Amino acid sequence: MTADFGSLFAMPLEPLSARILLPYLMVALTLAASLLHHRRLKSLLGDRRGMRVYFWTFFALFLVVPSIIIAAVEPRPLAAFASFGVQPGNWRLGLLFVGIAIPVVTYLCWNYSKDPGLKVQYPFSRDACANDRTFAFFELGYAGLYFSAWEYLYRGLLFFPLAHVLGFLPAMAITTALSTLHHIGHPDWEIIGAMAGGVLFSLAAFLTGSVFYSFAIHVMLGVGDDIFIYRRFYRGRTPAASRRTRQG
């Protein structure tokens, strides 16, 4: 098979902005995994400030900038946002998924929060566990900045354009592999869980036509883990005792 140079950029992707977004996301994901990784930012700026910068950076890279590109490029921006899953979609089915997820996610978070290996990873900021107020503000940023951008990236910007061209299974496999690799360095069982979550979140997005419901379930899972770990290992302890718990 041969092709001319011009065909390299003739991508059959819809909406039009996806042809710009995919190369941009290649660069943004590389930066997020290297120079702008939360571990590097924490080493440079300190624990709480580093995570604050990381959340805002992640939000800018994967939600703000892509949204500006879509608004600037698309002749019908609202229709383009809808094609990326930014719409209520099948809200009855979506709310059913969320309702089923509430007891399941609550049990999983309660059960897995007992794993000592999990408290090494979560919450991302140990200083945020100093008291209820700092913990609550940290979790608001975690949900509002980090998870909104995460689901917009993996289930919206990547999944829907690929599903339009390749179909559900290839799009699900590609985006799930990418989001699972994002968990490298976490406990093995969590990486396996990330793969299962990627499959289920992609299915929810595909069936509802929306990223809102996978976002809601992912927030419940991530914030729920943090809440149970915080209450089990950190709440009511001095910062020094919390650090010893984290390290032990």
N, C-alpha and C positions, 0 to 999 in steps of 0.2 A: 504493500500500500504506500503510495506517495502523495504528498500534499505540497501546495505552494505555501510561501511564507504568510500570505494574507489569511489562509484558512486557519492558522494558529489562533486567530482572534475571532473567528466566526463561531461563537459559542451559541448553541440553540437554547439559551436560558431565558426564562421569563420570570419576573418582569425585567425590563431592560437594565435596571440598576444592578441586578445580580451579576452582570458581566464586569462591573467595576468592583462590586463588593467582594467577590471571591478572591481576586488578587490582593485587595486591601486586607482581607481577613488573614491571608497567608502571612503577611508581614506583621499584623497586629498580634496574632497568636504566637509568633516567634518571639516578639518583644515581651509578651506576657509570661512566657515560659523561661525567659532569660534575664534581660536587664531590668525588667519591671516585675519580676516574681516577688511574691510577698516575703519570702525568706530573705531575699537580698535587700528589700526595702526596710525590713525590720532590723537587719544588721547595720544599715546605714543611718536610720532615723529613730531607732528605738521601737519597742514593741507596739504601743498603742498608736503613736503617730505613724509608724510604718504601715500598720494595717489600715488606718484612715486614708492614707495616700493611696494604698493599693485598691481599696474599694472604689474611690473616686476615679482612679486611673482605669480600672476595669470597666466601670460604668461609662466613662468617656470613650474608650476604645471600641466597645462592643454594643453600645446603645446610642450614645449621642452622635458620634461621627457617622455611623451607618445611617442613622435617621436623617442627618443633614444631606448625605449623598442621595438618599431616596427622594427627599423633598426637592433637591436641586435638579435631579436628572429626569424624574418621571413626569410625563405630561398630566397624569392623573394620580397625584401622590396618595390620596386616600385609598384608592383602589389598589395601589401597589402595597401599601401597608397592610391592607386586608389580605392580599395574596401571601404576605409573609406571616400571617397568623395573628395580626394585631386587630382582632375583631372578636365579638362574643361567640360567633360561630353557632354550633349546635349547643346552646347553653343548657338545655335540659339534660342532655347526655353528659356535658361537662360537670354540672352540679352533682349528677349521680356519681361520677367518678370521684369527685372530691368527698362526697358523703361516705362512700365506701372506704376511701383512703383514711379518713379520720381515725377510726378505731384501730385499723391495721398499722398505720404509722405510729400511733401512740404506743402501741404494744412493742413495736420494733425498737423505738427510741428508748423506752424504759428498759427493755431487755439488754440491748447492746451497750447502753451507757454503763453497765457493770464491768465491761471489758477494760482492764487497766491500759491496754494498748491504745484505746480510743482517746483517752484523756491526754495522751502525748500529742495528738493532732488537734483536738478541739477543746474549747473554742480556740480559734486562730490566735487570739490575743489573751495571754495569761493576765496581763494588767487589767484587762476589761473585767476580770472576775474579782476585782478588789471589793466591790459592793454591788448592791442591787441596781443602783442608778447607773453606774458605768456599764454594767452588764446589759441593762435594757437599751441604752443608747447604742452600744456596740451591735446588738441584735437588730435594731432598726436599720442600721447601715448595712448589715449583712443581708437582710431581706430586701430592703428597698433599692440598694445599689448593686450588690453583687449578684443575687439570684435573679433579679429582673434582667440584668445584662446577660447572665448565663443562659437563661431560657430563650431570650431574644436571639442570642447567637446560635445555639445548637439546634433548637427546635424551630426557630423562625428563619433567620438569614441563611442557614445551611440546609436544613431539612426540606423545607417547602420547595425551593427552586430545584433541588436534586430530585425530589419525589415527582415533580412535574415532568422532568425529563426521563428519569430512570425507573420510576415506580417506587412503591413503598419499601420493599425489601432492600434493594441496594441503597436507597437514601437512609434507611434506618441503620443498616450495617455500617455505612461510612461515618455517619454522625455519632453513632454509639461508640465506635472504635476511637474516634477523636476525643469524645468526652470522657471515656474510660482512661485513655492515656493521660488525661489531665489529672488523674488521681495517683500517678506514679509517686511512690514514696509513702503512701498510706498503707495501713494494714492490708494483708492479702484478701481477707474476707470483704473488706470495704471496696476493693477494686472489683471483685466479682459482683458485689452488690451494685456498683456503679454501672456495670454492663447490663445487669437485669433492669436497673432503673432507666437506662437509656432506651432499652427496648419498649418498656411500658410507657415512658413519657412520649416517645415517638408515636406509639400507637394512639395515645390520648390526643396528641396534636393532630394526627391524620384523621381520626374519626370525628373530631369536633371542628376541625379547620381553624383552631385557635391555639395560641401559646399560653393563654391565661390559666388554664386548668393544670397543665403540667407545672407552671410557675407556682400555683397555690400549693400543690402537693409537695413540690421540692422545698418550698419554704417551710412547710410543716415538718418535713424530714430533717432539714438542716438545723433549723432553729429548735426543733424538739430535741434533737440530740444534744445541742448545747445546753438547753434548760435542764435536762435530766443530769448531765455531767456536772453542771454548775451546782445544782442542789445537792448532788451526791458527794462531790469532792471539794467544793470551794466555798459555798455559802456559809457565812459566819466565821470563817477562818481568817487569821491575819495574813497579809500579803506574803510574809516569809514562809508561813506554814503552807500556803497555797503553792508557792514555788517548789517547796520540798515534795509536796504531793504530786505536782506535775512531773518532776524529775524522777520520782520513784515509781 
